Amino acid sequence: PGEPGEIPRLHDALERLAVMGQRQAQIVELRFFAGLSGEETAEAMSISEKTVKRDWSVARAWLAMELGKV
């Protein structure tokens, strides 16, 4: 189980990510919250799977730093 306050912190971090990179934030939402695969996310967003993989990797690293887990 997560710590109290973790969901609001994640929400705030996702909002900051969206300001910097809307596509990356959307990929996080589709992959993490909707449970889509990389292929499904690429199809839903009409972008390449390679772009999804790259942006997913960058977004996860950024979120981890923002949330103090690195």
Predicted model as a PDB file, atoms N, CA, C, CB and O in Angstrom, pLDDT in the B-factor column:
MODEL        1                                                                  
ATOM      1  N   PRO A   1       0.821  -1.197   0.000  1.00 47.00           N  
ATOM      2  CA  PRO A   1       0.000   0.000   0.000  1.00 47.00           C  
ATOM      3  C   PRO A   1       0.859   1.252   0.000  1.00 47.00           C  
ATOM      4  CB  PRO A   1      -0.931   0.003   1.198  1.00 47.00           C  
ATOM      5  O   PRO A   1       1.938   1.282   0.591  1.00 47.00           O  
ATOM      6  N   GLY A   2       0.366   2.284  -0.671  1.00 57.00           N  
ATOM      7  CA  GLY A   2       1.076   3.549  -0.720  1.00 57.00           C  
ATOM      8  C   GLY A   2       0.900   4.331   0.566  1.00 57.00           C  
ATOM      9  O   GLY A   2       0.019   4.057   1.381  1.00 57.00           O  
ATOM     10  N   GLU A   3       1.757   5.296   0.711  1.00 66.00           N  
ATOM     11  CA  GLU A   3       1.685   6.165   1.883  1.00 66.00           C  
ATOM     12  C   GLU A   3       0.556   7.169   1.711  1.00 66.00           C  
ATOM     13  CB  GLU A   3       3.027   6.894   2.112  1.00 66.00           C  
ATOM     14  O   GLU A   3       0.191   7.503   0.584  1.00 66.00           O  
ATOM     15  N   PRO A   4      -0.011   7.662   2.834  1.00 66.00           N  
ATOM     16  CA  PRO A   4      -1.033   8.704   2.734  1.00 66.00           C  
ATOM     17  C   PRO A   4      -0.453   9.916   2.016  1.00 66.00           C  
ATOM     18  CB  PRO A   4      -1.563   9.102   4.139  1.00 66.00           C  
ATOM     19  O   PRO A   4       0.689  10.310   2.254  1.00 66.00           O  
ATOM     20  N   GLY A   5      -1.247  10.489   1.149  1.00 70.00           N  
ATOM     21  CA  GLY A   5      -0.802  11.664   0.410  1.00 70.00           C  
ATOM     22  C   GLY A   5      -0.083  11.346  -0.884  1.00 70.00           C  
ATOM     23  O   GLY A   5       0.266  12.256  -1.635  1.00 70.00           O  
ATOM     24  N   GLU A   6       0.145  10.066  -1.162  1.00 78.00           N  
ATOM     25  CA  GLU A   6       0.883   9.700  -2.365  1.00 78.00           C  
ATOM     26  C   GLU A   6       0.090  10.006  -3.640  1.00 78.00           C  
ATOM     27  CB  GLU A   6       1.243   8.222  -2.322  1.00 78.00           C  
ATOM     28  O   GLU A   6       0.667  10.467  -4.625  1.00 78.00           O  
ATOM     29  N   ILE A   7      -1.199   9.760  -3.632  1.00 82.00           N  
ATOM     30  CA  ILE A   7      -2.024  10.015  -4.823  1.00 82.00           C  
ATOM     31  C   ILE A   7      -2.065  11.508  -5.161  1.00 82.00           C  
ATOM     32  CB  ILE A   7      -3.456   9.486  -4.606  1.00 82.00           C  
ATOM     33  O   ILE A   7      -1.883  11.869  -6.324  1.00 82.00           O  
ATOM     34  N   PRO A   8      -2.300  12.387  -4.178  1.00 88.00           N  
ATOM     35  CA  PRO A   8      -2.260  13.822  -4.517  1.00 88.00           C  
ATOM     36  C   PRO A   8      -0.892  14.270  -5.030  1.00 88.00           C  
ATOM     37  CB  PRO A   8      -2.637  14.653  -3.300  1.00 88.00           C  
ATOM     38  O   PRO A   8      -0.810  15.111  -5.925  1.00 88.00           O  
ATOM     39  N   ARG A   9       0.178  13.713  -4.468  1.00 88.00           N  
ATOM     40  CA  ARG A   9       1.533  14.055  -4.947  1.00 88.00           C  
ATOM     41  C   ARG A   9       1.721  13.592  -6.378  1.00 88.00           C  
ATOM     42  CB  ARG A   9       2.616  13.422  -4.043  1.00 88.00           C  
ATOM     43  O   ARG A   9       2.309  14.308  -7.189  1.00 88.00           O  
ATOM     44  N   LEU A  10       1.233  12.406  -6.700  1.00 87.00           N  
ATOM     45  CA  LEU A  10       1.334  11.896  -8.063  1.00 87.00           C  
ATOM     46  C   LEU A  10       0.524  12.762  -9.011  1.00 87.00           C  
ATOM     47  CB  LEU A  10       0.860  10.438  -8.135  1.00 87.00           C  
ATOM     48  O   LEU A  10       0.984  13.087 -10.106  1.00 87.00           O  
ATOM     49  N   HIS A  11      -0.673  13.135  -8.600  1.00 90.00           N  
ATOM     50  CA  HIS A  11      -1.522  14.000  -9.426  1.00 90.00           C  
ATOM     51  C   HIS A  11      -0.820  15.323  -9.707  1.00 90.00           C  
ATOM     52  CB  HIS A  11      -2.879  14.252  -8.736  1.00 90.00           C  
ATOM     53  O   HIS A  11      -0.794  15.779 -10.850  1.00 90.00           O  
ATOM     54  N   ASP A  12      -0.256  15.940  -8.682  1.00 93.00           N  
ATOM     55  CA  ASP A  12       0.460  17.206  -8.857  1.00 93.00           C  
ATOM     56  C   ASP A  12       1.658  17.044  -9.785  1.00 93.00           C  
ATOM     57  CB  ASP A  12       0.919  17.747  -7.504  1.00 93.00           C  
ATOM     58  O   ASP A  12       1.915  17.900 -10.632  1.00 93.00           O  
ATOM     59  N   ALA A  13       2.387  15.949  -9.623  1.00 94.00           N  
ATOM     60  CA  ALA A  13       3.547  15.693 -10.478  1.00 94.00           C  
ATOM     61  C   ALA A  13       3.113  15.497 -11.924  1.00 94.00           C  
ATOM     62  CB  ALA A  13       4.322  14.459  -9.984  1.00 94.00           C  
ATOM     63  O   ALA A  13       3.773  15.986 -12.840  1.00 94.00           O  
ATOM     64  N   LEU A  14       2.007  14.785 -12.136  1.00 94.00           N  
ATOM     65  CA  LEU A  14       1.508  14.595 -13.504  1.00 94.00           C  
ATOM     66  C   LEU A  14       1.085  15.921 -14.132  1.00 94.00           C  
ATOM     67  CB  LEU A  14       0.326  13.615 -13.509  1.00 94.00           C  
ATOM     68  O   LEU A  14       1.278  16.130 -15.329  1.00 94.00           O  
ATOM     69  N   GLU A  15       0.515  16.808 -13.338  1.00 96.00           N  
ATOM     70  CA  GLU A  15       0.148  18.125 -13.861  1.00 96.00           C  
ATOM     71  C   GLU A  15       1.391  18.913 -14.273  1.00 96.00           C  
ATOM     72  CB  GLU A  15      -0.655  18.915 -12.812  1.00 96.00           C  
ATOM     73  O   GLU A  15       1.382  19.585 -15.305  1.00 96.00           O  
ATOM     74  N   ARG A  16       2.460  18.837 -13.477  1.00 95.00           N  
ATOM     75  CA  ARG A  16       3.710  19.519 -13.836  1.00 95.00           C  
ATOM     76  C   ARG A  16       4.314  18.888 -15.091  1.00 95.00           C  
ATOM     77  CB  ARG A  16       4.724  19.461 -12.662  1.00 95.00           C  
ATOM     78  O   ARG A  16       4.834  19.594 -15.955  1.00 95.00           O  
ATOM     79  N   LEU A  17       4.245  17.571 -15.189  1.00 96.00           N  
ATOM     80  CA  LEU A  17       4.751  16.885 -16.380  1.00 96.00           C  
ATOM     81  C   LEU A  17       3.980  17.327 -17.610  1.00 96.00           C  
ATOM     82  CB  LEU A  17       4.659  15.358 -16.213  1.00 96.00           C  
ATOM     83  O   LEU A  17       4.578  17.536 -18.665  1.00 96.00           O  
ATOM     84  N   ALA A  18       2.674  17.474 -17.503  1.00 96.00           N  
ATOM     85  CA  ALA A  18       1.842  17.871 -18.642  1.00 96.00           C  
ATOM     86  C   ALA A  18       2.223  19.254 -19.154  1.00 96.00           C  
ATOM     87  CB  ALA A  18       0.363  17.850 -18.253  1.00 96.00           C  
ATOM     88  O   ALA A  18       2.134  19.516 -20.353  1.00 96.00           O  
ATOM     89  N   VAL A  19       2.646  20.141 -18.258  1.00 95.00           N  
ATOM     90  CA  VAL A  19       3.082  21.476 -18.683  1.00 95.00           C  
ATOM     91  C   VAL A  19       4.349  21.355 -19.524  1.00 95.00           C  
ATOM     92  CB  VAL A  19       3.330  22.399 -17.453  1.00 95.00           C  
ATOM     93  O   VAL A  19       4.515  22.068 -20.514  1.00 95.00           O  
ATOM     94  N   MET A  20       5.234  20.454 -19.128  1.00 93.00           N  
ATOM     95  CA  MET A  20       6.499  20.271 -19.848  1.00 93.00           C  
ATOM     96  C   MET A  20       6.343  19.393 -21.084  1.00 93.00           C  
ATOM     97  CB  MET A  20       7.539  19.665 -18.924  1.00 93.00           C  
ATOM     98  O   MET A  20       7.000  19.617 -22.100  1.00 93.00           O  
ATOM     99  N   GLY A  21       5.477  18.401 -20.993  1.00 95.00           N  
ATOM    100  CA  GLY A  21       5.320  17.459 -22.099  1.00 95.00           C  
ATOM    101  C   GLY A  21       3.961  16.796 -22.053  1.00 95.00           C  
ATOM    102  O   GLY A  21       3.789  15.765 -21.403  1.00 95.00           O  
ATOM    103  N   GLN A  22       3.006  17.377 -22.731  1.00 96.00           N  
ATOM    104  CA  GLN A  22       1.638  16.862 -22.709  1.00 96.00           C  
ATOM    105  C   GLN A  22       1.570  15.413 -23.196  1.00 96.00           C  
ATOM    106  CB  GLN A  22       0.732  17.741 -23.568  1.00 96.00           C  
ATOM    107  O   GLN A  22       0.846  14.595 -22.627  1.00 96.00           O  
ATOM    108  N   ARG A  23       2.325  15.101 -24.250  1.00 97.00           N  
ATOM    109  CA  ARG A  23       2.290  13.734 -24.791  1.00 97.00           C  
ATOM    110  C   ARG A  23       2.807  12.736 -23.768  1.00 97.00           C  
ATOM    111  CB  ARG A  23       3.120  13.638 -26.084  1.00 97.00           C  
ATOM    112  O   ARG A  23       2.246  11.649 -23.626  1.00 97.00           O  
ATOM    113  N   GLN A  24       3.879  13.095 -23.046  1.00 97.00           N  
ATOM    114  CA  GLN A  24       4.421  12.188 -22.031  1.00 97.00           C  
ATOM    115  C   GLN A  24       3.402  11.955 -20.919  1.00 97.00           C  
ATOM    116  CB  GLN A  24       5.731  12.752 -21.444  1.00 97.00           C  
ATOM    117  O   GLN A  24       3.230  10.828 -20.455  1.00 97.00           O  
ATOM    118  N   ALA A  25       2.732  13.016 -20.496  1.00 96.00           N  
ATOM    119  CA  ALA A  25       1.717  12.870 -19.447  1.00 96.00           C  
ATOM    120  C   ALA A  25       0.575  11.981 -19.921  1.00 96.00           C  
ATOM    121  CB  ALA A  25       1.173  14.245 -19.024  1.00 96.00           C  
ATOM    122  O   ALA A  25       0.063  11.163 -19.156  1.00 96.00           O  
ATOM    123  N   GLN A  26       0.180  12.136 -21.161  1.00 97.00           N  
ATOM    124  CA  GLN A  26      -0.904  11.310 -21.700  1.00 97.00           C  
ATOM    125  C   GLN A  26      -0.476   9.843 -21.770  1.00 97.00           C  
ATOM    126  CB  GLN A  26      -1.326  11.812 -23.100  1.00 97.00           C  
ATOM    127  O   GLN A  26      -1.274   8.946 -21.500  1.00 97.00           O  
ATOM    128  N   ILE A  27       0.766   9.610 -22.127  1.00 98.00           N  
ATOM    129  CA  ILE A  27       1.274   8.235 -22.179  1.00 98.00           C  
ATOM    130  C   ILE A  27       1.248   7.618 -20.785  1.00 98.00           C  
ATOM    131  CB  ILE A  27       2.712   8.199 -22.760  1.00 98.00           C  
ATOM    132  O   ILE A  27       0.855   6.461 -20.631  1.00 98.00           O  
ATOM    133  N   VAL A  28       1.660   8.367 -19.770  1.00 95.00           N  
ATOM    134  CA  VAL A  28       1.621   7.859 -18.392  1.00 95.00           C  
ATOM    135  C   VAL A  28       0.190   7.496 -18.020  1.00 95.00           C  
ATOM    136  CB  VAL A  28       2.190   8.906 -17.396  1.00 95.00           C  
ATOM    137  O   VAL A  28      -0.058   6.433 -17.450  1.00 95.00           O  
ATOM    138  N   GLU A  29      -0.748   8.379 -18.342  1.00 95.00           N  
ATOM    139  CA  GLU A  29      -2.147   8.118 -18.004  1.00 95.00           C  
ATOM    140  C   GLU A  29      -2.652   6.850 -18.685  1.00 95.00           C  
ATOM    141  CB  GLU A  29      -3.021   9.310 -18.401  1.00 95.00           C  
ATOM    142  O   GLU A  29      -3.324   6.033 -18.055  1.00 95.00           O  
ATOM    143  N   LEU A  30      -2.334   6.683 -19.959  1.00 97.00           N  
ATOM    144  CA  LEU A  30      -2.813   5.507 -20.697  1.00 97.00           C  
ATOM    145  C   LEU A  30      -2.134   4.223 -20.231  1.00 97.00           C  
ATOM    146  CB  LEU A  30      -2.581   5.696 -22.192  1.00 97.00           C  
ATOM    147  O   LEU A  30      -2.783   3.187 -20.085  1.00 97.00           O  
ATOM    148  N   ARG A  31      -0.822   4.296 -19.999  1.00 96.00           N  
ATOM    149  CA  ARG A  31      -0.089   3.096 -19.591  1.00 96.00           C  
ATOM    150  C   ARG A  31      -0.391   2.723 -18.138  1.00 96.00           C  
ATOM    151  CB  ARG A  31       1.418   3.307 -19.776  1.00 96.00           C  
ATOM    152  O   ARG A  31      -0.703   1.569 -17.842  1.00 96.00           O  
ATOM    153  N   PHE A  32      -0.297   3.698 -17.237  1.00 90.00           N  
ATOM    154  CA  PHE A  32      -0.405   3.416 -15.805  1.00 90.00           C  
ATOM    155  C   PHE A  32      -1.844   3.275 -15.352  1.00 90.00           C  
ATOM    156  CB  PHE A  32       0.269   4.505 -15.009  1.00 90.00           C  
ATOM    157  O   PHE A  32      -2.192   2.298 -14.690  1.00 90.00           O  
ATOM    158  N   PHE A  33      -2.686   4.238 -15.699  1.00 91.00           N  
ATOM    159  CA  PHE A  33      -4.051   4.246 -15.183  1.00 91.00           C  
ATOM    160  C   PHE A  33      -5.017   3.414 -16.030  1.00 91.00           C  
ATOM    161  CB  PHE A  33      -4.551   5.665 -15.097  1.00 91.00           C  
ATOM    162  O   PHE A  33      -5.901   2.753 -15.486  1.00 91.00           O  
ATOM    163  N   ALA A  34      -4.857   3.440 -17.347  1.00 95.00           N  
ATOM    164  CA  ALA A  34      -5.756   2.677 -18.213  1.00 95.00           C  
ATOM    165  C   ALA A  34      -5.231   1.261 -18.461  1.00 95.00           C  
ATOM    166  CB  ALA A  34      -5.946   3.404 -19.545  1.00 95.00           C  
ATOM    167  O   ALA A  34      -5.969   0.395 -18.931  1.00 95.00           O  
ATOM    168  N   GLY A  35      -3.956   1.031 -18.145  1.00 96.00           N  
ATOM    169  CA  GLY A  35      -3.386  -0.301 -18.292  1.00 96.00           C  
ATOM    170  C   GLY A  35      -3.109  -0.726 -19.722  1.00 96.00           C  
ATOM    171  O   GLY A  35      -3.022  -1.919 -20.011  1.00 96.00           O  
ATOM    172  N   LEU A  36      -2.969   0.249 -20.627  1.00 98.00           N  
ATOM    173  CA  LEU A  36      -2.704  -0.090 -22.022  1.00 98.00           C  
ATOM    174  C   LEU A  36      -1.249  -0.507 -22.208  1.00 98.00           C  
ATOM    175  CB  LEU A  36      -3.036   1.097 -22.937  1.00 98.00           C  
ATOM    176  O   LEU A  36      -0.363  -0.039 -21.492  1.00 98.00           O  
ATOM    177  N   SER A  37      -1.018  -1.374 -23.156  1.00 97.00           N  
ATOM    178  CA  SER A  37       0.343  -1.763 -23.517  1.00 97.00           C  
ATOM    179  C   SER A  37       0.968  -0.635 -24.349  1.00 97.00           C  
ATOM    180  CB  SER A  37       0.352  -3.123 -24.307  1.00 97.00           C  
ATOM    181  O   SER A  37       0.293   0.321 -24.730  1.00 97.00           O  
ATOM    182  N   GLY A  38       2.251  -0.769 -24.618  1.00 97.00           N  
ATOM    183  CA  GLY A  38       2.912   0.208 -25.471  1.00 97.00           C  
ATOM    184  C   GLY A  38       2.286   0.257 -26.852  1.00 97.00           C  
ATOM    185  O   GLY A  38       2.090   1.333 -27.416  1.00 97.00           O  
ATOM    186  N   GLU A  39       1.975  -0.903 -27.390  1.00 98.00           N  
ATOM    187  CA  GLU A  39       1.356  -0.986 -28.711  1.00 98.00           C  
ATOM    188  C   GLU A  39      -0.036  -0.350 -28.709  1.00 98.00           C  
ATOM    189  CB  GLU A  39       1.268  -2.449 -29.167  1.00 98.00           C  
ATOM    190  O   GLU A  39      -0.382   0.401 -29.621  1.00 98.00           O  
ATOM    191  N   GLU A  40      -0.820  -0.650 -27.697  1.00 98.00           N  
ATOM    192  CA  GLU A  40      -2.168  -0.077 -27.591  1.00 98.00           C  
ATOM    193  C   GLU A  40      -2.117   1.446 -27.409  1.00 98.00           C  
ATOM    194  CB  GLU A  40      -2.929  -0.722 -26.417  1.00 98.00           C  
ATOM    195  O   GLU A  40      -2.936   2.176 -27.966  1.00 98.00           O  
ATOM    196  N   THR A  41      -1.152   1.904 -26.626  1.00 98.00           N  
ATOM    197  CA  THR A  41      -0.995   3.342 -26.412  1.00 98.00           C  
ATOM    198  C   THR A  41      -0.624   4.027 -27.712  1.00 98.00           C  
ATOM    199  CB  THR A  41       0.068   3.623 -25.340  1.00 98.00           C  
ATOM    200  O   THR A  41      -1.173   5.079 -28.040  1.00 98.00           O  
ATOM    201  N   ALA A  42       0.302   3.440 -28.454  1.00 98.00           N  
ATOM    202  CA  ALA A  42       0.715   4.007 -29.739  1.00 98.00           C  
ATOM    203  C   ALA A  42      -0.478   4.108 -30.685  1.00 98.00           C  
ATOM    204  CB  ALA A  42       1.831   3.155 -30.375  1.00 98.00           C  
ATOM    205  O   ALA A  42      -0.660   5.117 -31.366  1.00 98.00           O  
ATOM    206  N   GLU A  43      -1.272   3.066 -30.718  1.00 98.00           N  
ATOM    207  CA  GLU A  43      -2.448   3.056 -31.591  1.00 98.00           C  
ATOM    208  C   GLU A  43      -3.463   4.116 -31.157  1.00 98.00           C  
ATOM    209  CB  GLU A  43      -3.103   1.663 -31.591  1.00 98.00           C  
ATOM    210  O   GLU A  43      -4.010   4.836 -31.993  1.00 98.00           O  
ATOM    211  N   ALA A  44      -3.710   4.208 -29.863  1.00 98.00           N  
ATOM    212  CA  ALA A  44      -4.686   5.171 -29.349  1.00 98.00           C  
ATOM    213  C   ALA A  44      -4.265   6.612 -29.613  1.00 98.00           C  
ATOM    214  CB  ALA A  44      -4.888   4.964 -27.856  1.00 98.00           C  
ATOM    215  O   ALA A  44      -5.107   7.488 -29.812  1.00 98.00           O  
ATOM    216  N   MET A  45      -2.942   6.852 -29.614  1.00 98.00           N  
ATOM    217  CA  MET A  45      -2.435   8.211 -29.793  1.00 98.00           C  
ATOM    218  C   MET A  45      -1.994   8.499 -31.222  1.00 98.00           C  
ATOM    219  CB  MET A  45      -1.283   8.452 -28.859  1.00 98.00           C  
ATOM    220  O   MET A  45      -1.612   9.625 -31.541  1.00 98.00           O  
ATOM    221  N   SER A  46      -2.046   7.490 -32.079  1.00 98.00           N  
ATOM    222  CA  SER A  46      -1.599   7.630 -33.477  1.00 98.00           C  
ATOM    223  C   SER A  46      -0.142   8.078 -33.565  1.00 98.00           C  
ATOM    224  CB  SER A  46      -2.489   8.632 -34.222  1.00 98.00           C  
ATOM    225  O   SER A  46       0.212   8.974 -34.331  1.00 98.00           O  
ATOM    226  N   ILE A  47       0.692   7.422 -32.754  1.00 98.00           N  
ATOM    227  CA  ILE A  47       2.133   7.657 -32.804  1.00 98.00           C  
ATOM    228  C   ILE A  47       2.821   6.293 -32.845  1.00 98.00           C  
ATOM    229  CB  ILE A  47       2.625   8.513 -31.571  1.00 98.00           C  
ATOM    230  O   ILE A  47       2.181   5.257 -32.665  1.00 98.00           O  
ATOM    231  N   SER A  48       4.128   6.309 -33.082  1.00 98.00           N  
ATOM    232  CA  SER A  48       4.844   5.035 -33.172  1.00 98.00           C  
ATOM    233  C   SER A  48       5.061   4.436 -31.783  1.00 98.00           C  
ATOM    234  CB  SER A  48       6.197   5.227 -33.886  1.00 98.00           C  
ATOM    235  O   SER A  48       5.101   5.142 -30.775  1.00 98.00           O  
ATOM    236  N   GLU A  49       5.198   3.123 -31.767  1.00 98.00           N  
ATOM    237  CA  GLU A  49       5.466   2.434 -30.506  1.00 98.00           C  
ATOM    238  C   GLU A  49       6.837   2.843 -29.968  1.00 98.00           C  
ATOM    239  CB  GLU A  49       5.394   0.898 -30.696  1.00 98.00           C  
ATOM    240  O   GLU A  49       7.030   2.903 -28.754  1.00 98.00           O  
ATOM    241  N   LYS A  50       7.780   3.122 -30.853  1.00 98.00           N  
ATOM    242  CA  LYS A  50       9.104   3.584 -30.448  1.00 98.00           C  
ATOM    243  C   LYS A  50       9.005   4.909 -29.683  1.00 98.00           C  
ATOM    244  CB  LYS A  50      10.017   3.743 -31.681  1.00 98.00           C  
ATOM    245  O   LYS A  50       9.699   5.107 -28.686  1.00 98.00           O  
ATOM    246  N   THR A  51       8.148   5.805 -30.150  1.00 98.00           N  
ATOM    247  CA  THR A  51       7.942   7.089 -29.469  1.00 98.00           C  
ATOM    248  C   THR A  51       7.326   6.860 -28.095  1.00 98.00           C  
ATOM    249  CB  THR A  51       7.039   8.021 -30.312  1.00 98.00           C  
ATOM    250  O   THR A  51       7.713   7.505 -27.121  1.00 98.00           O  
ATOM    251  N   VAL A  52       6.376   5.951 -28.017  1.00 98.00           N  
ATOM    252  CA  VAL A  52       5.750   5.625 -26.726  1.00 98.00           C  
ATOM    253  C   VAL A  52       6.806   5.097 -25.759  1.00 98.00           C  
ATOM    254  CB  VAL A  52       4.611   4.577 -26.908  1.00 98.00           C  
ATOM    255  O   VAL A  52       6.857   5.529 -24.607  1.00 98.00           O  
ATOM    256  N   LYS A  53       7.637   4.182 -26.206  1.00 98.00           N  
ATOM    257  CA  LYS A  53       8.664   3.602 -25.339  1.00 98.00           C  
ATOM    258  C   LYS A  53       9.622   4.671 -24.836  1.00 98.00           C  
ATOM    259  CB  LYS A  53       9.439   2.510 -26.084  1.00 98.00           C  
ATOM    260  O   LYS A  53       9.963   4.695 -23.654  1.00 98.00           O  
ATOM    261  N   ARG A  54      10.054   5.546 -25.719  1.00 98.00           N  
ATOM    262  CA  ARG A  54      10.991   6.604 -25.344  1.00 98.00           C  
ATOM    263  C   ARG A  54      10.353   7.560 -24.335  1.00 98.00           C  
ATOM    264  CB  ARG A  54      11.455   7.378 -26.592  1.00 98.00           C  
ATOM    265  O   ARG A  54      10.939   7.860 -23.295  1.00 98.00           O  
ATOM    266  N   ASP A  55       9.145   8.033 -24.655  1.00 97.00           N  
ATOM    267  CA  ASP A  55       8.467   8.986 -23.773  1.00 97.00           C  
ATOM    268  C   ASP A  55       8.078   8.348 -22.439  1.00 97.00           C  
ATOM    269  CB  ASP A  55       7.226   9.546 -24.461  1.00 97.00           C  
ATOM    270  O   ASP A  55       8.131   9.011 -21.404  1.00 97.00           O  
ATOM    271  N   TRP A  56       7.690   7.084 -22.449  1.00 97.00           N  
ATOM    272  CA  TRP A  56       7.338   6.365 -21.219  1.00 97.00           C  
ATOM    273  C   TRP A  56       8.562   6.272 -20.312  1.00 97.00           C  
ATOM    274  CB  TRP A  56       6.791   4.943 -21.543  1.00 97.00           C  
ATOM    275  O   TRP A  56       8.454   6.479 -19.104  1.00 97.00           O  
ATOM    276  N   SER A  57       9.703   5.967 -20.876  1.00 97.00           N  
ATOM    277  CA  SER A  57      10.934   5.856 -20.110  1.00 97.00           C  
ATOM    278  C   SER A  57      11.322   7.204 -19.490  1.00 97.00           C  
ATOM    279  CB  SER A  57      12.064   5.336 -21.002  1.00 97.00           C  
ATOM    280  O   SER A  57      11.664   7.270 -18.309  1.00 97.00           O  
ATOM    281  N   VAL A  58      11.269   8.258 -20.277  1.00 96.00           N  
ATOM    282  CA  VAL A  58      11.609   9.594 -19.791  1.00 96.00           C  
ATOM    283  C   VAL A  58      10.620  10.040 -18.713  1.00 96.00           C  
ATOM    284  CB  VAL A  58      11.626  10.605 -20.955  1.00 96.00           C  
ATOM    285  O   VAL A  58      11.021  10.570 -17.677  1.00 96.00           O  
ATOM    286  N   ALA A  59       9.340   9.826 -18.960  1.00 96.00           N  
ATOM    287  CA  ALA A  59       8.309  10.248 -18.010  1.00 96.00           C  
ATOM    288  C   ALA A  59       8.434   9.501 -16.685  1.00 96.00           C  
ATOM    289  CB  ALA A  59       6.916  10.026 -18.606  1.00 96.00           C  
ATOM    290  O   ALA A  59       8.298  10.103 -15.620  1.00 96.00           O  
ATOM    291  N   ARG A  60       8.687   8.215 -16.741  1.00 94.00           N  
ATOM    292  CA  ARG A  60       8.847   7.435 -15.503  1.00 94.00           C  
ATOM    293  C   ARG A  60      10.038   7.925 -14.700  1.00 94.00           C  
ATOM    294  CB  ARG A  60       9.012   5.942 -15.820  1.00 94.00           C  
ATOM    295  O   ARG A  60       9.950   8.061 -13.480  1.00 94.00           O  
ATOM    296  N   ALA A  61      11.148   8.192 -15.371  1.00 94.00           N  
ATOM    297  CA  ALA A  61      12.340   8.687 -14.676  1.00 94.00           C  
ATOM    298  C   ALA A  61      12.071  10.052 -14.053  1.00 94.00           C  
ATOM    299  CB  ALA A  61      13.537   8.772 -15.645  1.00 94.00           C  
ATOM    300  O   ALA A  61      12.459  10.305 -12.912  1.00 94.00           O  
ATOM    301  N   TRP A  62      11.413  10.923 -14.793  1.00 94.00           N  
ATOM    302  CA  TRP A  62      11.103  12.263 -14.285  1.00 94.00           C  
ATOM    303  C   TRP A  62      10.171  12.171 -13.081  1.00 94.00           C  
ATOM    304  CB  TRP A  62      10.463  13.132 -15.391  1.00 94.00           C  
ATOM    305  O   TRP A  62      10.391  12.841 -12.073  1.00 94.00           O  
ATOM    306  N   LEU A  63       9.133  11.343 -13.184  1.00 93.00           N  
ATOM    307  CA  LEU A  63       8.191  11.190 -12.075  1.00 93.00           C  
ATOM    308  C   LEU A  63       8.884  10.611 -10.833  1.00 93.00           C  
ATOM    309  CB  LEU A  63       7.018  10.286 -12.498  1.00 93.00           C  
ATOM    310  O   LEU A  63       8.611  11.040  -9.712  1.00 93.00           O  
ATOM    311  N   ALA A  64       9.757   9.661 -11.031  1.00 92.00           N  
ATOM    312  CA  ALA A  64      10.485   9.063  -9.897  1.00 92.00           C  
ATOM    313  C   ALA A  64      11.311  10.126  -9.187  1.00 92.00           C  
ATOM    314  CB  ALA A  64      11.401   7.904 -10.375  1.00 92.00           C  
ATOM    315  O   ALA A  64      11.343  10.163  -7.957  1.00 92.00           O  
ATOM    316  N   MET A  65      11.979  10.990  -9.942  1.00 93.00           N  
ATOM    317  CA  MET A  65      12.755  12.062  -9.321  1.00 93.00           C  
ATOM    318  C   MET A  65      11.827  13.048  -8.614  1.00 93.00           C  
ATOM    319  CB  MET A  65      13.613  12.793 -10.377  1.00 93.00           C  
ATOM    320  O   MET A  65      12.119  13.476  -7.498  1.00 93.00           O  
ATOM    321  N   GLU A  66      10.740  13.403  -9.237  1.00 92.00           N  
ATOM    322  CA  GLU A  66       9.789  14.348  -8.644  1.00 92.00           C  
ATOM    323  C   GLU A  66       9.196  13.827  -7.349  1.00 92.00           C  
ATOM    324  CB  GLU A  66       8.675  14.653  -9.623  1.00 92.00           C  
ATOM    325  O   GLU A  66       8.949  14.592  -6.416  1.00 92.00           O  
ATOM    326  N   LEU A  67       8.972  12.542  -7.294  1.00 89.00           N  
ATOM    327  CA  LEU A  67       8.353  11.939  -6.120  1.00 89.00           C  
ATOM    328  C   LEU A  67       9.391  11.497  -5.091  1.00 89.00           C  
ATOM    329  CB  LEU A  67       7.500  10.754  -6.533  1.00 89.00           C  
ATOM    330  O   LEU A  67       9.050  10.922  -4.057  1.00 89.00           O  
ATOM    331  N   GLY A  68      10.668  11.775  -5.391  1.00 89.00           N  
ATOM    332  CA  GLY A  68      11.718  11.493  -4.427  1.00 89.00           C  
ATOM    333  C   GLY A  68      12.061  10.036  -4.255  1.00 89.00           C  
ATOM    334  O   GLY A  68      12.484   9.612  -3.179  1.00 89.00           O  
ATOM    335  N   LYS A  69      11.881   9.261  -5.316  1.00 70.00           N  
ATOM    336  CA  LYS A  69      12.155   7.826  -5.211  1.00 70.00           C  
ATOM    337  C   LYS A  69      13.464   7.438  -5.882  1.00 70.00           C  
ATOM    338  CB  LYS A  69      11.020   7.033  -5.822  1.00 70.00           C  
ATOM    339  O   LYS A  69      13.767   6.254  -6.030  1.00 70.00           O  
ATOM    340  N   VAL A  70      14.232   8.436  -6.283  1.00 53.00           N  
ATOM    341  CA  VAL A  70      15.543   8.151  -6.897  1.00 53.00           C  
ATOM    342  C   VAL A  70      16.611   8.742  -6.032  1.00 53.00           C  
ATOM    343  CB  VAL A  70      15.641   8.712  -8.342  1.00 53.00           C  
ATOM    344  O   VAL A  70      17.795   8.628  -6.349  1.00 53.00           O  
TER     345      VAL A  70                                                      
ENDMDL                                                                          
END                                                                             
